[in-house]
């Protein structure tokens, strides 16, 4: 009987401690608000990989910024002289991504592009905060390729919350893009 009593006391103290630990955990997280999918653990916010700070409200710069797809949705229908880019057809369009004067990526070409053209480079930019130029050209097999236009700027923004796609254009540019992005941290 004595052993049964000691066993019961031991069990009660174990369950009591567990309950006390849960209550302390709840008390430590009382009033703590973790943003952007973070959760409170022992009074501190445990943040998803793309967020940091005491309440998970500060956006982290990604380690890699991947250009998954580029939709060219604005480009001149005609060459600078008013004629078609190719003899009686749309442009045989390809794109080039540069950092300064360094060419980082050149696509294959889309034949007879009219209205829009899609490229899927799956290309990782060397610096998420870098300034890049995305240009399009008309491929010509018989003479030099024609520059159709380009946009320069930064693709990543430290306050935009990691959008799946961005518009990369300007008001006075003859070209415009919708760029689908991927991120890793």
Secondary structure, 3 states (H helix, E strand, C coil): CHHHHHHHHHHHHHHHHHHHHHHHHHHHHCCCCCCCCCEEECCEEECCCCEECCCCCEECCCCEEEEEEEEEEECCCCCCCCCCCECCECEEEEEEEEECCEEEEECCCEEEECCCEEECCCEEECCCCCEEEEEEEECCCCCCCEEEEEEEEECCCCCCCCCCEEEECCCCCCCEEEEEEEEEC
